[in-house]
């Protein structure tokens, strides 16, 4: 394809953005996405923007901004999966825009464009576009904050304000730990380049003060919901302070594993997570990181590169040492990973180009073969159509982009990601969501029994049912709770199979419909295999109480 390289990269960015659009029309996945969607729905139903409710009770974990953004979208477009996914999709594109601007200002336009292409085509960014996660928002907000603080070196007060606003937004998504990827890079950069005076400049202390000003809505919300009501039972105890949880337990408590929410840490977790999460660029990225250990390679780059490396390295190290680890945390430093990879790609020798030309082509062919096999193995509808589309994408990319060139490597890798998006968003995710029983039950109820009063019995993780069912969903944590509401007109209860016999024996219960269930974000070989799938499926029921 005879296109000027910058035009090619712009074309690839547009193509990646368009290929992401089908994700907007898919279902909301459990657990996190559906939980956040149901809580945002409650904001609209209860007309209460300061108190968060999930699973039928006061909810204390993530700060409010994720839910405020989704609820605002519901207010505009109505309560739907499209309205829930749209803000995340748009903020992901905004993040790519800020990544382009940062890399362009530090290096040049070409590096900015390549970085943005790498970012939008990374596997975990693709899956997070469908499975809406708070980390997409954090990634964009931290990156925007870094960009504006970088511009603030030019003594623009408004960039200080903008940087602090976006840093505060990141805090309002996840907590104060997000300041580490924002400030660690700057501090280490100043120390390495002997810019010690930057550490005492008033503007940076004004920036920190502004951050605290901008997070006051969150502090007010937590104080009024929890600190003013010590009688509330949270984490199975009373006297829980929302402010203490925000500043300590949710962040340092997780890191030291002494808070109410605990995990099990593995220092190598994010090393192997990055290997699959940053596909198809992970081999290039790891090579780029190893390349940074050579002094001559570091000297050749702009001094501001220290800011990029340090931000990524410090955050990665803290994540690795933490006792609470989840794969999507790594998304926060994907922009830095993208810049590091783009810089390495741009300085590849002809020998290096040949090596990675071969490696990226092998990755392309292997992924296409794997997806094709999965289409048959899973029992997708129209498997030959899926395979045909994947092969057409492979052939087109190999015909359009030829030669051992940087542009060829990047374009073919981006086309692989486009194929992956089409496979996931159009075929695979819709197929597995047939087994997300809460969503199927909620949609069935909305279409066939819109006047129902939905409830859940003895099952607190019915997130997708909570979101998709019409109106407010009640949670009955035991049969005593059910007895208090059993005479409610049009009461329909969503229950796991183990509760069915007792419910039918003690109440006048009519089964309306049954649904097959599997935890769709924890795929196993037996579930993916069409022949063994029935062995691992659970069953849920919609039961009307007369």
N, C-alpha and C positions, 0 to 999 in steps of 0.2 A: 504494500500500500504506500503510494508515494504522497505522503503527507508530511508537512513540516512537523518536527517532533512535538512542539508545544501544542499544535493543533490536534495531533494524535492523542495526547494525554487528556486534553479537554474533551475530545470525543469519548474516550474511555470513561471519564468521570460521568458524563451524561448517560452513557450506556449503563454504568453500574447503578446510577440513581434510578433510571427507568426500570431496570431489572428488579429493584427492591420494592417497587410499587405493589406487586401482588401480595406481599406480606401484610399490607394494610387491610386486606379483605379476608384474612384467615381468622381462625378462632384465637382466643386468649388462653395461653397454656398455664397449667398449674405447675408448681405451687405459687411462685412469687408473683408472676404476671396477673394471674386470676385473683390472688389475694389483694394486690394493690388496686386492681380494677373494682373489686367489690367494696373496698374501703372508700374509694373515690365516689362510687355510686351512693354510698351512705351519706357522704357530704351533701349531695344533691337532695336525697330523700329526706334527710333530717334538717336541711337548711342550716347546717352547723359547720362552719369552716374552721373552728378552733379545736374541737374535740374529735379525736379519731376513734372509730369503732371498727373492730374486726372480730370475726367469729362470735358475734353477738355480745361483745364486752369491750370495755375500755382497752385501747391498744397502745403499747409503748415499745417501740423498737426503732424504726426509721423516723427521721424528722418529717415535717409536713409537706415540703415543696413538691415532691413527686405526686402526692395526692391532690394538692392544689392545682397543679398543671393539668392533670387528667380531669379533675372536676370542672375546671374552666372550659375544657374542650367539650365535656358532656353538656355544659350549660349552653354552648353554642350549637353543637351538632346533635344533641340528644345522647342518651346512654346507649352506647353500642361499642363493639370491638373496634370498629373503624375509628371512632372518636377517641378511644383509649390509645390506639397505636399511632395516630397521626402526629401528636406532639413529639414522641420519641423519634419517629422517622425524620421530622423536620430538624430536630436538634442534632441528630446524627449528621445531617447534611451541613448544618451550621458548624459543627465540629470540624468537618473536612475543610470548610472554608477558612476557619481560623488556623488550621494546620498549614494550609497553603500560604496564608499571609505571614505566619511566623517563619516558615522555612524560606519563603521568598525574601523577607526582610533580612534574615541572617545570611543567607547564601545567594540564591537567585531564583528566577521564576521557574526554571526547569526542575530544580530540586523541590520546590514547593508543589508543583503539579505531580511529580512522581510520588512524593510523600502522601499526597491526598489519594492517589490511585491505590497505593499499597494499603492505606488505612481502610478505605471503603470496600476493598476486596478481601480483607482478612476474614477467615472463617468465623471467628467468634463475634465479629461485628455483624456479619451476615445473619448468624443465628439469633443474635440479640435484637436485630431488626424485627424478627417475627416474635420471639419470646421476650416481650418488652421488659427491660431491666433498668433499674435505677442507675446502673453504671454508665449507660449511654449519656444520661444527663450529666453525671459527675465528670465524665471524660471531656465533654464539651465545655462545661463551666470551668474546670481547672485549666484547660488549654486556653480558653479565652482570657482567664485571669493572667496566665503566664505571658500571653501576647501583649496585653495592655500594660503589665508591669515592665515588660521589656521596652515598650515604647515610652514608658515613663522616664527612662534614662535620658530622654530628650527634653526632660523638664516640662512635660505637659501635665498640668494638674488634673485635667479631665481623664487622662489615662489612669491616673491613680484612683480616681473615683470609679471608673469602669472596671479596673482590675479588682478593686475591693468588692464591688457589687457582684461580680462573677464568682469571686472567692467565697463570698457569703452564700451565694446560691448553691455552690458545691457543698458547703457545710450544711445547708438546709436540706440537702438530699441525703447525705451520709453521715456527717459529723465532723468534728474538728480535725480528725486525722488527715483529711484531704488537703490541709495546709502544707503537709510534708512535700507532696510532689510540686506544689506551687512555689514554696520558698527555699526548699533544700538546694535546688539547682542554682538559684541566685546567690545564696550565701557561699556555697562552695566555689562558684565562679569568681566571686569577689575575692575570696581568700587566695585562690590559685593565681589570680592576676594582680594581686596586691592592691586591690581597690578597697582598702580598709575603711576609707572615709564613707563609703556607701553604707556601712553598718551603723553609722551615727547620724545619717542625714534625716532631718525631721520628716521628710515626705513619707518615709517607710513606716514611721510610727503613726503618722496620720492615717496611712493605709490600714494599719492594724486596728486603729480606733474606728475607722469607717466600717470595717468588717463587723465589729461588734454592734455598731449602730444598725447595720443592715440585717442582722440576725435577731433583732429584738422581737419581731412578730412570732418567731419560733419560741423564744424564751417566755413570752407572754402566754402562748398557747399551752406550753408544758406546765407553767406555774398554775394557771387557772384549772387545768384538767386534773392535775395530780397533787402538786404541793399544797393547794388550798383544800384538798380532800384526802387527808391521810387515811381515812376510813376505807378507801377503795382497795380492793384486793387485786394486786398485780404481782405476777411471778409467785403466786401462792402465798403472799404475805401482804400485810398492810403497812402504812407508813412509808411508801415508796415515793421518793422525790424525783419528779420528772427532770428537774434541772441537774441534779446529781447524775442521773442516768445519762443525760445528754453530754455532760462535760467529762464524765469519768467511766461509768460502767459500760456504756455502749462502745467505747473506744479502747481505753486502757484496760478495762475489765476483760475485753475479748483478747487483747494482745497478751496479757498476763494470765488469761484463763481463770480469773477469780471473780468474774461478774456473773450475773444471772443467766447469761447465754454463753455456753461453753462449747469448745471444739477440740479436735485432736490435730496437732501440728505435725507436718513432715517437711523438713528443710528442703527436700528436693521436689516438693509438690509443684511449684510454679515452673521449675525447669522442664519437667515433662509435660506440664499443661501448655506451656508456650509452644512446644513442638507441634501439637495439633491445633491449638487455638489460633496461631498466627500463620497457618497454611493459607496460600501456597508459598509463603515468604519465609518460613521459619528456618530452613537450611541456610538461606542467604543471610538472615538476621544473625544466627549464631556464628556464622563465619565472619560477619561484620564485627561482632563483639570481640571475637578472638583477634581480629585484625587491629583493634584499638590498643592491644597490649604492646604493639610495636611503636616505639617512640616516633619514628620517622613518619608514620601514618597520622599520628595525633598532631604533630607539628604542622603538617600540610593543611590542616583544617582551620577554620576561623576560630578565634579564642572563645567565642560565644558557644561553641560546640560543647564546652565543659558544662555549661548550664543544662544542655539536653542530656548528656551522659549522666551527670550527677543526679538530676531529677529522677531518671529511670532507675539508676543503680540503687540509690537510697530507698526508694519506694519498693523496689523489688526485694531488697534485703529485709526490709521491715515485714513485708508480706510473708516472706519465707520463714522468718523467725517467729511469726505470730502463731498462736495455738489455734486460731480460728481461721480456716482457709476455705475459700470457695473459688471455683475456676473463673467466674466472671469478674473477680476483683482485678485481674490482670489487665482488663480492658482500659483501666485508668491511664496506663502508661503505653498503650498502643500508639498514640501519636509520636512519642519519643522513639519507640521502636521503628516506626515508619520512616522517620527522618534519618536515623542511624543506617537503616537498610538502603534508603535512597542515596545517601552519600557514598556508601560502599559500592553500590551499583554503578554510579557515575564514574568512579575511578578504576573500574575493572580494566585490567590489561586484556589484550587479545586472547591470551591463554585462559585468563579467568572467565572471559565471555564464553569461550568454547565450553569450559567446564560447566558453567551454570546454564548455558543453553541446553546442554545434554540433561542436566539434573532436572530443570523445570519441565522439559518435554516428557521425561520419565514420570514425574509427578502428575502431569496432565493426563497421560495415558492411563496410569494406575488408578487415578481418581475416577475417570470416566468408566473404566472397567469395573471398579468397585460399585459405583452407583448403578450401573447396568445390572450387575449380579443381584444387588439389593432389590431392584425393581421386581425381579422374578422371585427371589427368596421370600420377600415380604408378601407377595401376592397382590401387588398394586394393580389397579385397573389399567388396561391398555399398556402393558409393559413394553410392547414393540414400539409404540408411539414414543414412550419415554426414551428408550434406547436410540431411536431414530433421531430425536431432537438432540440428544447428547453427542451423537456421532456427527451430526450436521454442524454443531458448534465447533467441535474439534477440527473438522475438515475445513470449515470457513477460516478459522484462525490460522491454520497451517498454510492455506492458500494465500490469504491476504498478507500475512507477515512472514517473510522469508529472510534467510541469511542469518549469520551469527552476529547479531546486532543487539545493542541495548534495547532498542525499541521493540524488537521481536520478543525478547524475553519478557518484557513488561506487558506487552499487548496479549501474548498468549496466556500469561498467568491471569490477567484480568478477565479474559474470555472464559478461562476455567471457572472463575468465580461466578460469572454470569450463568454458566451452565449449572453450577451448584445451586444458585438462587432459584432458577427455574425448577430444578428437581425438587428442592425442599419446599418452596412456597406454593407451587402449583400442584404437586403430586404427593410428596411424602408426608409433610405435616398434615394436610387435610385427611390423609389416610389414617395416620395414627390417632388423630383427634376424634375419630369415630369411637375410640376406646376411652375417651375422657368423659366418663359417664355423667359427671356433674353438668358439663356443658350440654350434653345431649338431653339430659333430663330437664334442665332449665329451658332450653329451646322448645322441647316438646310441650312443656307446661304453658309456655307463653303462646304457642300456636293453638293448642287444643283446650286449654283451660285457663284463659287469661284472668278470670275472677278468683282463681285459687289463692288461698293464704298459705304460702310455702313455708316449710319448716324443715329442720334437720334434727335427727334424734341420735344421740350418742356417737357423733362423728364430727369432730371440730374442724376437719380439713376439707370441708366441702366448698372450696373457694370458687370454683367455676360455677357450681349450682347457685351459690350466693349472688354471683354477678349476673348470670343469664336468666334466672327465674324472675318472674314479674314481681315488682314491688320489693318490700322489705322481707328478708328471710329471717325467721325466728330460729334460735338455737335452743333445743331442749337437751340439757346435759344429763338428764335422768328422767325416769318415768314420773317423778313427782312434778317436774316442770310440765310434762305433757298433760298430767291430770288437771292442771290449772287452766289449760287452754283447749281441752278435748271437745268442748261444746262449741268451739268457734266454727262458724259457718264456712264451708268450703276449705277446711283444713286439709292440706296435702303434705305428707311427710316424705322426705328423702332419707332412706335408711340403707345401711349395709345388710348383706344377706343374713348375718348372724343375729340380727335383731328381729327378723321377720316372724319367726315362730312365736316368740313371746308377744309381739304386737298383735298378731292374729288371735292368740289365745285369750288375751285380756281386753281387747277392744273390738268394736265392730269395724273391721278394716277391710277395705276393698283394694286389691292390687290394680293399679291403673296401667302400669307398664314396667318392664324390667330393662336394665341396661348393663352392658359389659364394661368392665373397668380394668385399666392398667395404668400404673404410674408412668406417664408418657415421657418424663424427663430422665427416667432411669431405665433405659432400654436394655434388654437382655437378649441373648441368642435365641432362647426359647420363644420369646415374644415376637422377635423379628421373623422367625421361621413360621410360615403359614401353617405348617403341619402340626407343630407343637404348641402353637399359640393358645388353643383352648385349655391347655393344662395350667396356664399361669393367669388366666383371666378371673377376676372377681366379679361379683354381681351386686348391683344396687337396684333399689325399687322405689317407685313412687306409689305411695299408699294413701288412699283417702280415708279419713276417720269420719264415720257417720255418727 
